[in-house]
Structures are given as structure tokens and as C-alpha cells.
Amino acid sequence: IFFSVMEAGQEDCQQCLQDFANVCRKSTPDKFDCVTFRDSFHRVCCEFAAGSLTLENVTAAWDKEQIQKLPLARVVVVDTLWACGTQFTDEEKKTFAPLVKYLGENGISTDLMQERLDLEMLTASAIVDTRFSKAFNKYSTQKQYSQCKFNLFREANEGYSKLLLELVEVHTTRKFKTSPDVDLIIRKIQ
């Protein structure tokens, strides 16, 4: 079915899709080879991002019902999407976004994608609205760059300010030079 869409010179891509389809068909909830599934899906993602596969090729090989039967497969798919997103260039990410969107619409939980994929990929694949992206960036910037203001003159001479005062006094006057004087400092702080 999915081979008719591809050109004759793409035997490697045919094998890639065939391997993925075979792994999906042979998998059951009791017998799921996570590594083989991950590797075959990763290869499909790389070929898709490189432009060797079209979305029609991948959709023909994607078995939504079979993926729904394999809860671990959905997690492996999202983790593989994340890994691909970290290794792809910006151009490949733009090419890759329609596949992420398709998977979000066909068997992979968008909640799981929102939990594990980066904001850039979610926005590019239209899983998250750009308004959310802007609000999240604004919140992150405010949280990261806001300054905590303290008025040390209004603080009581207790706690850290008292400790700092005692340490500065010891350092500047050098009146405590022996180790028994440490007990005196501790009593003075208390």
C-alpha cells in the first residue's frame, strides 16, 4: 500500500517503512520489543525529516489501532519525537512538524506530547497555540529576571544578618585568633 507512493529509487526508505510496519504488527502488550520499535520509528522520523518520506508514506504505515493497544509504544513514540527534535536542524524541524501534528491527531496523546516535547516543536506542529507560547515566554522571563528586593536596614539584628555582622567583625578586628574563641562567637550569635 505505502510503497506505491514512493519513487523506484527509494529501496532504503521502503525497507525503513516495512521494518516499522512489521514491528507494529508483531507487537502485543505482552510481547513488545521496545528497542526495535524505537529504532525503527527513529529511522522513519529521520527519513521523514530528510525529505525522503512523505506524510502519506508514514500515514500508510501508521497503525493507530495497534498503537492504541500498546501503551508503552505511545511513550516510546513521544520520547523518540523528543530525541529527534533535539538532534534536527531548524530546517528539519520545520519539515518534521507535520508528522508530529499527524501523530497527535492519530493515537498519541497531546497531553503526553505537551509534557515531553519542547515548546518550539509543539508550536510548530500546532499542538499548542501561539498565544500559549507567548504567555509562557512572558512568564518565564518574569520569573527568571525578577529581582528579590531586601531592605537590610529594616531587618532585625537576628538570623543571617547577625551572623554576617559577627563574621565581618571577626574578620576586620581579628580579635578571635584561637579555637576556644569559636565557642565565644557561637554564644555571642545566639
Secondary structure, 3 states (H helix, E strand, C coil): CCCCCCCCCCHHHHHHHHHHHHHHHHCCCCCCCHHHHHHHHHHHHHHHHHCCCCHHHHHHHCCHHHHHHCHHHHHHHHHHHHHHHHHCCHHHHHHHHHHHHHHHHCCCCHHHHHHHCCHHHHHHCCCCCHHHHHHHHHHHHHHHHCCCCCCCCCCCCCHHHHHHHHHHHHHHHCCCCCCHHHHHHHHHHC
